[in-house]
Amino acid sequence: MRALLPRASRLGRPRCAPPALCHFQSQSPRHLSCTVPRRTENTDEGRKWSTPLAKQLADAITITGPIPLASYMRMCLTGDIGGYYTGLIEEGRDQFGLKGDFVTSPEISQIFGELVGIWFVTEWLSQGKPKKGVELIELGPGRGTLMDDVLRTIQNFKDFAQSIETIYMVEASATLREAQKTLLCGPDAPMTKSETGYHSISKYGNIPIVWAESVRSVPDKPDNMPLIVAHEFFDALPIHAFQSVEVAPRPNPAPTGSPASTPESSPSRPSATDDKNSGPTFEWREFVVSPTPPDATHASLNIPKSEQQDPIPDFQLTLSAAPTNHSRYLPESSPRYRALKRTPDSIIEICPDATMYAADIAARIGGTPDRPRTRPAGAALILDYGTADTIPVNSLRGIRRHRRVNPLSAPGLVDISVDVDFTAIAESATKVSEGVEVHGPVEQAMFLNQMGIRERAEMLTRAPGVSEQRASEIGRSWQRLVDRGPGGMGKVYKAIAILPENDGKRRPVGFGGNI
Ligand code: SAH
């Protein structure tokens, strides 16, 4: 969903779509699993692909067989050749705003970034106001609007602003990195390159800014206080999707001691959980991507009416006919997934990159045996759309020019995203570091209301020289962010905070606490 409301020049549709059901949902996956060839027949000669990336993916699938959804998403979003964020952008095209595909909260209202800035200040105040060593880290900064609003706001808190040593921007796209540099440092500011990434100097307070392609390249200093924000970053990380299917019992395993009796050597052997039970046997199967058959129709692909005017998508999602490497291991990685294995047709989405990012954030704040800290310090605020306590299901969605489209169409030109599994993030953070605790997720409406969005909007509206039209724009945009109704962003979007472990004694502001 991406909405149509302005902030001065910030117009467009919010990115979160109404709960999206991907087209494979209404099809019988069992039926599909029978129809999917392990390898694509070479029937696509002369076929017209919608983008060069589509052809490249189809060629690769001809050789390797259908690919995991995560591989497809990664290539489409951040692949070198024509990725949505990393590819060359068509002339005049932009991902964000009216002319682009979607708009996000910081693009809708400046108050969003201002309140994130205030949240950082409150954490700094609550954690002893260090005079130096504070780092701001943003994951997936888009056009840089959020960081711009943060930096402008914290100029009003001189001691905090002066404590900031470096700002790190984790950004995969060279084009967006350039846009962020122009906004935060000015169009003429020089940019230099080092082993860590690209460097420039912020126009606010001359703070050094470093761009890195991955959080792993951001230096981890055990004395520093990292203040981290990720807005609509986790929804762009690739997921694997699985379904539990009942399978015919397999012949008894070979006697103990024989190599054939070990799970490793018998990949499709049911897991120990199944063996304990004399009932039916279940296996996880993975949703994989393959080209749509040349004779596919909108009806045969179960494409919803609203998308039937669009060309047939290049690709389709089907269930693998046998277990895959990922289906054997990922669904066994948490009791939340294991609990669903014996419920036939359960679908789960798992995002290993989100687990990795959450673990990295937790290590930076709380330390781990491998990455010890002087003492836990810092805070992370993750804002996104997703599920509070359930595992996301069929959440893959495609958006192009403010419209819902098939996520497997026009690869590289369609923005694809998924629901964020906030519980998985919390689990990963607390598992990796004993030095952190997690607050939330809370609905965006609660977070922004507690942070004072209404009061800030009233201040902006009453400022001298604000026209009636501008005042009503300000009103509409902030209300959109906290609206809990179907078109609003207050309920679907959520916030989670990762903080130094404190026995849950201090709640952060926006999550029920105060300074
Ligand atoms: N936070 C911004 C932009 C959200 S769009 C806003 O709210 O407006 C997602 C952002 O994450 C883009 O900047 C995109 O280039 C970046 N991104 C997506 N996947 C990434 C990855 N794997 N590594 C680094 N950056 C990524």
Boltz pocket constraint, residues with backbone or C-beta under 6 A from the ligand:
constraints:
  - pocket:
      binder: B
      contacts: [[A, 77], [A, 78], [A, 85], [A, 104], [A, 105], [A, 106], [A, 107], [A, 139], [A, 140], [A, 141], [A, 142], [A, 143], [A, 146], [A, 170], [A, 171], [A, 172], [A, 173], [A, 176], [A, 212], [A, 213], [A, 214], [A, 230], [A, 231], [A, 232], [A, 233], [A, 236], [A, 237]]
      max_distance: 6.0
